[in-house]
Amino acid sequence: MRTKLILKLMFILGAVVDGTIAISWFLIASGWEIPNILNGHVGSGQDYQLAMYAGAMFMAGWTVLLAWGALKPIERRDLLLITSVFLFLSVIIEFVFFSNILGGAIFVFGVSKRLILSLLFTSAYFYSLKTNGS
């Protein structure tokens, strides 16, 4: 029962975080000039708005997927590992390809947040395997 609760909490945490990001990206896509909450970048122009709209749609979809995972956390725990891998990859990609335009406290906070979430999701996943989901 404890494992199921831990997994469920991780799914809910992921859904809340992703949902918040999706909303902020929809606001950026609508023309609000606010910093991207993942990395602090403030972009402009229709190209950036279109990219944020596309990202927001995918983030909203992942929010629903994580909420769906919370309904049967043991059976769908693999979603947490997939989420963790992509969180970690997002940090690597930002450092490799966008380090010249990103930086500052918001960027460090965003990277830290994603690495902590990645660690939490991975830990919950492997803990659930160790305890056989009971």
N, C-alpha and C positions, 0 to 999 in steps of 0.2 A: 504494500500500500504506500509506503514511503517513497519508493522509486517512482511510482505512478504520479504522486504529488509533485515530486521534484521535476519530472519531465513536463508535467502540465504547466507548472510555473514558468519553466523555460520557454515553452511554446507561447504562453500568454505574454511574457516579457518581450519576446521577439515580435509578436504581433503588434504590441503597443509601440515599440520602437519603430518598426517598419511603417506602421500606420501614420505615426507622427512625421516621419520622413516623407511619406507619400503626400501628405497634406501640404507640407512646406514646399515640396517640389511643384505641386499643382499651383500654389500661390506664385511661385517664381514663373511658371509657365503662363500665368495670367497677367504678368507684367509687374508684379511686386519686386522691387529691387532690394531683396533681403539676402543675407549670406546663406550659402548652402550649409545646412547644419552638419553635414558630414565633414566638410573640409574648410569652411569659411570663405570659399570663393564667391565673389559677387560678379556674375557675368551680365552681359547685356546683349541685346539684339535678338532678332527673330530666330536665328539659328540656335542660340542658347536656349531660348524659350521652347523651341520644338524639341530639343534634346531633353530638357527637363520634363516636358510633357510625356515623352516616351518613357523616360526613367520612372516617372510617377506612376504610369500605368503598370509597369512591371512591378514596382514596389507595392502598389495596391494589390496586385495579384498574389505576391508573396505574403502579404499580410493575411489575405484570406486563406492561403495554404497553411500558414502557421496556426491560424485560428482553428482550421480544420484538424490539424495535428493534435491540438489540445483536446479534441473530443475523444480520441483514442491514442493517448500518448505512447503507450507501450508498442502498439502495432506500427505507429508512424514515427518512431524515434529517429529513423534514418534521416528524416527531414532536418533534424537538428545538426547532424553531421554535415550534410550538404550545405546548410546555411553557414555553418562555421567555416567550411573551406572557402566559400565565396567571400565571407567577411575578411578572412586572411588574405585572399587574392586581391581584394580591393585595396588593401593597404600597400601591398607590394606594387601593384600597378600604379598607384598614385606616386609612390617614391620613384619608380623607374621612369615614368613618362611625363609626370606633371610636377616634379619637384621644383622646377624653375618658376612656376607661377603660384605655387602653394606654400604656405608657411604661416608662422605666427601661432598664437595661443589657441585659436579655434581649430586650426589644423591638428595641432598636438592633441587637443581634447578629443577631436573626432577619431583620430588614429587610436588613442588610448581606449576610447569607448568601444570601438570595433574589436580591438584585441582582447579586451576583457570579456565582451560578449562571446567571442569565438572560444575563449578558454572555458567559459561557463557552459556553453552548449556542448563542447567536446567532452568536458568532464561529466556532465549529466548523461551523455550518450554512453560513455564507457562505464560509468557507475551502473547504469541500467543493465548493461551486459553482464557485469560482474555479479549482480544480485539476481540475474535471470528474470528481471522485470517484476519481481514480487514485492 
